Amino acid sequence: MAKKLSGTQTDFVPDELVKKLILMFIFEKMEIPLTDASISEIIMANPEWMTYMDFKDALYLLGESKFVYMASAGSETVFHLTQDGRNCLSHFFHKIPASIREEITHYARDNRTRFKRNQEYTYDYFKNSDGTYTVLLRIKDNHTSSENLLEIRLKTPTRGGAIKAANRWKDKAALAYDWINTSMVEDDDD
């Protein structure tokens, strides 16, 4: 294992294998498919795990070796850990320093729901020809990633109203879906 001296303190410097294992460990602990932007955010928030360029190289190599696969999710691409990737990780995870495994585990536990919401609860808004705004709110199916479970179009008189609706969507999407599903689909007479 490569070691790098930094002043009087020894810092861990992962080799290529360990970088790939760290990335697979992140996928496993997050337990959800991740977009490139989500993985980038995770890596940028934790530069001691690996650099951004190392992450990009590792992701490419994991895709080439079929340990990670890409799937289209509408306009985005999501990455999944394959069964072969899980098997490889189960044999070699011990090569990742225990402290980094622990950090990744804690980070995933603390941030998983936020990343899931950011990827599944999406929004967009645009100006209409009459000066009003249309807000498009979506909940994506987390299994297919390309289909919407729910899509709502709202018309607001102002851009501020559109922004307000879009900002509230991340926190209110699950409640809206539950209410609509209970009110419109579920039948108490069954």
Contacts in CASP RR format, 6 or more apart in sequence:
PFRMAT RR
TARGET T0000
AUTHOR 0000-0000-0000
METHOD contacts of the structure
MODEL  1
MAKKLSGTQTDFVPDELVKKLILMFIFEKMEIPLTDASISEIIMANPEWM
TYMDFKDALYLLGESKFVYMASAGSETVFHLTQDGRNCLSHFFHKIPASI
REEITHYARDNRTRFKRNQEYTYDYFKNSDGTYTVLLRIKDNHTSSENLL
EIRLKTPTRGGAIKAANRWKDKAALAYDWINTSMVEDDDD
1 12 0 8 1.000
1 14 0 8 1.000
1 15 0 8 1.000
1 18 0 8 1.000
2 13 0 8 1.000
2 14 0 8 1.000
2 15 0 8 1.000
3 10 0 8 1.000
3 11 0 8 1.000
3 12 0 8 1.000
3 13 0 8 1.000
4 10 0 8 1.000
4 11 0 8 1.000
4 12 0 8 1.000
4 13 0 8 1.000
5 11 0 8 1.000
12 97 0 8 1.000
12 100 0 8 1.000
14 22 0 8 1.000
14 49 0 8 1.000
14 50 0 8 1.000
14 54 0 8 1.000
16 57 0 8 1.000
16 58 0 8 1.000
16 61 0 8 1.000
17 92 0 8 1.000
17 95 0 8 1.000
18 95 0 8 1.000
18 96 0 8 1.000
19 50 0 8 1.000
19 54 0 8 1.000
19 55 0 8 1.000
19 57 0 8 1.000
19 58 0 8 1.000
20 58 0 8 1.000
20 61 0 8 1.000
20 62 0 8 1.000
20 67 0 8 1.000
21 89 0 8 1.000
21 92 0 8 1.000
21 93 0 8 1.000
21 95 0 8 1.000
21 96 0 8 1.000
22 49 0 8 1.000
22 50 0 8 1.000
22 58 0 8 1.000
22 96 0 8 1.000
22 100 0 8 1.000
22 104 0 8 1.000
23 39 0 8 1.000
23 50 0 8 1.000
23 55 0 8 1.000
23 58 0 8 1.000
23 59 0 8 1.000
23 62 0 8 1.000
23 68 0 8 1.000
24 62 0 8 1.000
24 67 0 8 1.000
24 68 0 8 1.000
24 81 0 8 1.000
24 85 0 8 1.000
24 86 0 8 1.000
24 88 0 8 1.000
24 89 0 8 1.000
25 89 0 8 1.000
25 93 0 8 1.000
25 96 0 8 1.000
25 101 0 8 1.000
25 104 0 8 1.000
26 34 0 8 1.000
26 39 0 8 1.000
26 42 0 8 1.000
26 49 0 8 1.000
26 104 0 8 1.000
26 108 0 8 1.000
27 34 0 8 1.000
27 68 0 8 1.000
27 79 0 8 1.000
27 80 0 8 1.000
27 81 0 8 1.000
28 81 0 8 1.000
28 86 0 8 1.000
28 89 0 8 1.000
29 104 0 8 1.000
29 105 0 8 1.000
29 107 0 8 1.000
29 108 0 8 1.000
29 109 0 8 1.000
30 42 0 8 1.000
30 108 0 8 1.000
30 112 0 8 1.000
30 115 0 8 1.000
31 108 0 8 1.000
31 112 0 8 1.000
32 112 0 8 1.000
32 115 0 8 1.000
32 116 0 8 1.000
32 119 0 8 1.000
32 142 0 8 1.000
33 71 0 8 1.000
33 73 0 8 1.000
33 78 0 8 1.000
33 79 0 8 1.000
33 80 0 8 1.000
33 119 0 8 1.000
33 142 0 8 1.000
33 145 0 8 1.000
34 42 0 8 1.000
34 78 0 8 1.000
34 79 0 8 1.000
34 115 0 8 1.000
34 119 0 8 1.000
35 73 0 8 1.000
35 76 0 8 1.000
35 77 0 8 1.000
35 78 0 8 1.000
35 79 0 8 1.000
35 119 0 8 1.000
36 59 0 8 1.000
36 76 0 8 1.000
36 77 0 8 1.000
36 79 0 8 1.000
37 76 0 8 1.000
38 115 0 8 1.000
38 118 0 8 1.000
38 119 0 8 1.000
39 55 0 8 1.000
39 59 0 8 1.000
39 79 0 8 1.000
40 52 0 8 1.000
40 55 0 8 1.000
41 115 0 8 1.000
42 107 0 8 1.000
42 111 0 8 1.000
42 115 0 8 1.000
43 49 0 8 1.000
43 50 0 8 1.000
43 51 0 8 1.000
43 52 0 8 1.000
43 55 0 8 1.000
44 52 0 8 1.000
45 107 0 8 1.000
46 103 0 8 1.000
46 104 0 8 1.000
46 107 0 8 1.000
48 100 0 8 1.000
48 103 0 8 1.000
49 100 0 8 1.000
49 103 0 8 1.000
49 104 0 8 1.000
50 58 0 8 1.000
59 68 0 8 1.000
59 79 0 8 1.000
62 68 0 8 1.000
62 85 0 8 1.000
63 69 0 8 1.000
63 70 0 8 1.000
65 84 0 8 1.000
66 82 0 8 1.000
66 84 0 8 1.000
66 85 0 8 1.000
67 81 0 8 1.000
67 82 0 8 1.000
67 84 0 8 1.000
67 85 0 8 1.000
67 88 0 8 1.000
68 79 0 8 1.000
68 80 0 8 1.000
68 81 0 8 1.000
68 82 0 8 1.000
68 85 0 8 1.000
69 79 0 8 1.000
69 80 0 8 1.000
69 82 0 8 1.000
70 77 0 8 1.000
70 78 0 8 1.000
70 79 0 8 1.000
70 80 0 8 1.000
71 77 0 8 1.000
71 78 0 8 1.000
71 79 0 8 1.000
71 80 0 8 1.000
71 145 0 8 1.000
71 146 0 8 1.000
72 145 0 8 1.000
72 146 0 8 1.000
73 119 0 8 1.000
73 140 0 8 1.000
73 145 0 8 1.000
73 146 0 8 1.000
74 145 0 8 1.000
74 146 0 8 1.000
78 119 0 8 1.000
78 145 0 8 1.000
81 89 0 8 1.000
93 101 0 8 1.000
116 142 0 8 1.000
117 170 0 8 1.000
117 173 0 8 1.000
118 170 0 8 1.000
119 140 0 8 1.000
119 142 0 8 1.000
120 139 0 8 1.000
120 140 0 8 1.000
120 142 0 8 1.000
120 173 0 8 1.000
121 137 0 8 1.000
121 138 0 8 1.000
121 139 0 8 1.000
121 140 0 8 1.000
121 169 0 8 1.000
121 170 0 8 1.000
121 173 0 8 1.000
121 174 0 8 1.000
122 137 0 8 1.000
122 138 0 8 1.000
122 140 0 8 1.000
123 135 0 8 1.000
123 136 0 8 1.000
123 137 0 8 1.000
123 138 0 8 1.000
123 165 0 8 1.000
123 166 0 8 1.000
123 169 0 8 1.000
124 135 0 8 1.000
124 136 0 8 1.000
124 166 0 8 1.000
125 133 0 8 1.000
125 134 0 8 1.000
125 135 0 8 1.000
125 136 0 8 1.000
125 159 0 8 1.000
125 162 0 8 1.000
125 163 0 8 1.000
125 165 0 8 1.000
125 166 0 8 1.000
126 133 0 8 1.000
126 134 0 8 1.000
126 136 0 8 1.000
127 133 0 8 1.000
127 159 0 8 1.000
128 134 0 8 1.000
128 155 0 8 1.000
132 155 0 8 1.000
132 156 0 8 1.000
132 157 0 8 1.000
132 158 0 8 1.000
133 155 0 8 1.000
133 156 0 8 1.000
133 157 0 8 1.000
133 158 0 8 1.000
133 159 0 8 1.000
133 160 0 8 1.000
133 161 0 8 1.000
133 162 0 8 1.000
134 153 0 8 1.000
134 154 0 8 1.000
134 155 0 8 1.000
134 156 0 8 1.000
134 162 0 8 1.000
135 153 0 8 1.000
135 154 0 8 1.000
135 155 0 8 1.000
135 156 0 8 1.000
135 161 0 8 1.000
135 162 0 8 1.000
135 165 0 8 1.000
135 166 0 8 1.000
136 151 0 8 1.000
136 152 0 8 1.000
136 153 0 8 1.000
137 150 0 8 1.000
137 151 0 8 1.000
137 152 0 8 1.000
137 153 0 8 1.000
137 154 0 8 1.000
137 165 0 8 1.000
137 166 0 8 1.000
137 169 0 8 1.000
137 173 0 8 1.000
137 176 0 8 1.000
138 148 0 8 1.000
138 150 0 8 1.000
138 151 0 8 1.000
138 152 0 8 1.000
139 148 0 8 1.000
139 149 0 8 1.000
139 150 0 8 1.000
139 151 0 8 1.000
139 173 0 8 1.000
139 177 0 8 1.000
140 146 0 8 1.000
140 147 0 8 1.000
140 148 0 8 1.000
140 149 0 8 1.000
141 147 0 8 1.000
141 148 0 8 1.000
141 149 0 8 1.000
149 177 0 8 1.000
150 173 0 8 1.000
150 176 0 8 1.000
150 177 0 8 1.000
150 180 0 8 1.000
152 176 0 8 1.000
154 165 0 8 1.000
156 162 0 8 1.000
156 165 0 8 1.000
END
